[in-house]
């Protein structure tokens, strides 16, 4: 997948969150969107993912090997998104939740739901309702949904929020073993979360001097 941002801008009311972003993101690479808390990293990720409307500019999504860009209405099928603010269906058990998720988005063929649960260290909780999970356990589930979906674009917003040392180690292991030549975009102000990213986009560089 190649995602091309051209003169991209987003505002809320009269306040521009970012403006004038020109950037190209390519499959097989990992990119970090950096900036302090509240600077607009999450907003940019959601605009690129198609969850929020842009106010100016264009976004082109070109699948690898394709001659034409993808229809913007189909972007959702190419992206997996994990963030601490996304909600899970808390009445479902972990096994039920993953089965539901992968009925909507394809699962990496070499992994079963059982092996995914084992991978993220939640075997003992597979039949528990999500409402009984700690915040760290829920974050493991959110990463599992994202990493094990068979899509070309993986977007992670503050991926190790609510994690202890073991959770952070799991995140690094997922990055190492599940990249699969995908395009990875990480929004973070913690260098440990994006230490493997060769290219950084500092969102503060796209703040207009006036609203």
C-alpha positions as CSV (number, residue, x, y, z in Angstrom):
1,X,0.0,0.0,0.0
2,X,1.1,3.5,-0.8
3,X,-0.7,6.4,1.0
4,X,0.0,9.8,-0.3
5,X,-1.0,12.9,1.7
6,X,-1.2,16.1,-0.3
7,X,-1.7,19.5,1.3
8,X,-3.7,17.7,4.0
9,X,-5.4,19.8,6.6
10,X,-7.9,19.3,9.5
11,X,-9.6,21.9,11.7
12,X,-12.2,21.9,14.4
13,X,-14.4,25.0,14.1
14,X,-11.8,27.7,13.3
15,X,-8.8,26.1,14.9
16,X,-6.5,24.2,12.5
17,X,-5.1,21.1,14.1
18,X,-2.6,20.6,11.2
19,X,-2.3,22.0,7.8
20,X,-0.2,21.6,4.6
21,X,1.0,18.0,5.2
22,X,2.7,16.5,2.1
23,X,3.9,13.0,2.9
24,X,4.2,9.5,1.3
25,X,3.9,6.3,3.3
26,X,5.0,3.0,1.7
27,X,4.4,-0.7,2.5
28,X,7.3,-2.4,4.3
29,X,8.1,0.7,6.3
30,X,7.2,1.9,9.8
31,X,6.5,5.6,10.4
32,X,6.1,7.6,13.6
33,X,3.8,10.5,14.0
34,X,5.3,12.5,16.9
35,X,4.3,15.5,19.0
36,X,3.3,16.4,22.6
37,X,0.0,15.3,24.1
38,X,-2.9,17.1,22.5
39,X,-0.9,18.1,19.4
40,X,-3.2,16.3,17.0
41,X,-1.4,12.9,16.5
42,X,-4.6,10.9,17.1
43,X,-6.6,13.3,14.8
44,X,-4.1,12.8,11.9
45,X,-4.2,9.0,12.4
46,X,-8.0,9.0,12.3
47,X,-8.1,11.2,9.2
48,X,-5.7,8.9,7.4
49,X,-7.7,5.9,8.5
50,X,-10.9,7.4,7.1
51,X,-12.6,7.8,10.5
52,X,-12.5,11.6,10.4
53,X,-13.1,13.9,7.5
54,X,-10.3,16.1,6.3
55,X,-11.0,19.8,5.6
56,X,-8.6,20.3,2.8
57,X,-6.1,18.4,0.6
58,X,-6.3,14.8,-0.6
59,X,-5.4,11.3,0.5
60,X,-4.6,8.7,-2.1
61,X,-4.5,5.0,-1.2
62,X,-2.8,2.8,-3.9
63,X,-2.6,-0.9,-3.2
64,X,0.7,-2.6,-3.9
65,X,0.9,-3.6,-7.6
66,X,-2.3,-1.7,-8.5
67,X,-2.4,0.8,-11.3
68,X,-5.2,2.9,-9.8
69,X,-5.9,4.2,-6.3
70,X,-8.4,2.5,-4.1
71,X,-12.0,3.8,-3.8
72,X,-11.9,5.9,-0.5
73,X,-15.1,4.1,0.6
74,X,-13.2,0.9,0.8
75,X,-10.3,2.1,2.9
76,X,-11.8,0.6,6.1
77,X,-11.1,-2.9,4.6
78,X,-7.4,-2.2,4.3
79,X,-6.7,-0.7,7.8
80,X,-6.5,-2.1,11.3
81,X,-6.5,0.5,14.1
82,X,-5.6,0.1,17.8
83,X,-5.9,2.8,20.4
84,X,-6.6,3.0,24.1
85,X,-9.7,5.1,23.5
86,X,-11.4,2.5,21.3
87,X,-14.1,0.6,23.0
88,X,-14.5,-3.2,23.1
89,X,-17.8,-5.1,23.4
90,X,-17.6,-5.8,27.1
91,X,-20.5,-8.3,27.3
92,X,-18.6,-10.7,25.1
93,X,-16.0,-13.2,26.3
94,X,-12.5,-12.9,24.8
95,X,-13.1,-15.8,22.5
96,X,-16.4,-14.5,21.4
97,X,-15.0,-11.0,20.8
98,X,-12.2,-12.2,18.6
99,X,-14.5,-14.5,16.6
100,X,-16.8,-11.5,16.0
101,X,-13.9,-9.2,15.0
102,X,-12.5,-11.7,12.5
103,X,-15.9,-12.3,11.0
104,X,-15.7,-8.7,9.9
105,X,-12.0,-8.5,9.1
106,X,-9.9,-11.3,7.7
107,X,-7.5,-13.1,10.1
108,X,-3.9,-14.0,9.3
109,X,-4.3,-17.5,7.9
110,X,-1.5,-19.1,9.9
111,X,-3.1,-18.1,13.2
112,X,-6.2,-19.5,14.9
113,X,-8.2,-17.6,17.5
114,X,-6.7,-20.0,20.1
115,X,-3.1,-19.3,19.0
116,X,-3.8,-15.6,19.1
117,X,-5.0,-15.8,22.6
118,X,-1.9,-17.8,23.6
119,X,0.3,-15.3,21.8
120,X,-0.9,-12.4,23.9
121,X,-0.8,-14.3,27.1
122,X,-4.6,-14.4,27.9
123,X,-5.2,-18.1,27.9
124,X,-6.6,-18.1,31.4
125,X,-9.1,-15.4,30.5
126,X,-10.4,-16.7,27.2
127,X,-13.9,-17.4,28.6
128,X,-14.1,-14.3,30.7
129,X,-16.2,-11.3,29.7
130,X,-14.2,-8.3,28.6
131,X,-15.8,-6.2,31.3
132,X,-13.8,-8.1,33.8
133,X,-10.4,-7.4,32.2
134,X,-7.9,-4.9,33.5
135,X,-6.9,-1.9,31.3
136,X,-3.7,-3.7,30.4
137,X,-5.5,-6.9,29.4
138,X,-7.9,-4.8,27.2
139,X,-4.9,-3.2,25.5
140,X,-3.5,-6.6,24.7
141,X,-6.9,-7.5,23.1
142,X,-6.9,-4.3,21.0
143,X,-3.4,-5.0,19.7
144,X,-4.4,-8.6,19.0
145,X,-7.3,-7.4,16.9
146,X,-5.0,-5.1,14.9
147,X,-1.9,-7.2,14.5
148,X,-3.6,-10.4,13.6
149,X,-6.0,-8.9,11.0
150,X,-4.8,-9.7,7.4
151,X,-4.7,-6.1,6.1
152,X,-1.9,-4.1,4.5
153,X,-2.0,-1.0,6.9
154,X,-1.6,-1.1,10.6
155,X,-2.2,2.1,12.7
156,X,-1.3,2.2,16.3
157,X,-2.1,5.1,18.6
158,X,-0.2,5.0,21.9
159,X,0.2,1.2,21.6
160,X,1.7,0.5,25.0
161,X,-0.7,2.7,27.0
162,X,-1.7,0.8,30.3
163,X,1.1,-1.7,29.8
164,X,3.6,-3.0,32.4
165,X,7.0,-4.3,31.4
166,X,5.6,-7.7,30.2
167,X,3.1,-5.9,28.1
168,X,5.7,-3.7,26.5
169,X,7.8,-6.8,25.7
170,X,4.7,-8.3,24.0
171,X,4.3,-5.2,21.9
172,X,7.9,-5.4,20.7
173,X,7.5,-9.1,19.9
174,X,4.4,-8.4,17.9
175,X,6.3,-5.7,15.9
176,X,9.2,-8.1,15.3
177,X,7.2,-11.1,14.2
178,X,4.0,-9.7,12.7
179,X,5.1,-6.8,10.5
180,X,4.7,-9.0,7.3
181,X,5.8,-6.2,5.0
182,X,2.9,-4.0,6.1
183,X,2.7,-0.3,6.3
184,X,2.9,0.6,10.0
185,X,2.0,4.1,11.3
186,X,2.5,4.8,15.1
187,X,1.3,7.9,16.9
188,X,3.3,8.4,20.0
189,X,5.4,10.8,22.1
190,X,7.3,7.9,23.7
191,X,10.5,7.1,21.8
192,X,10.5,3.6,23.1
193,X,7.3,2.9,21.2
194,X,8.7,3.9,17.8
195,X,12.5,3.3,18.2
196,X,12.3,1.0,15.1
197,X,10.7,3.7,12.9
198,X,13.2,5.1,10.4
199,X,10.9,8.1,9.4
200,X,9.2,10.5,11.7
201,X,6.5,13.1,11.0
202,X,6.6,15.9,13.6
203,X,3.0,17.2,13.6
204,X,4.2,20.4,15.3
205,X,5.8,21.3,12.0
206,X,2.3,21.6,10.5
207,X,0.8,23.9,13.0
208,X,-0.3,27.2,11.2
209,X,1.0,30.3,12.9
210,X,-2.5,31.8,12.8
211,X,-6.0,30.1,13.0
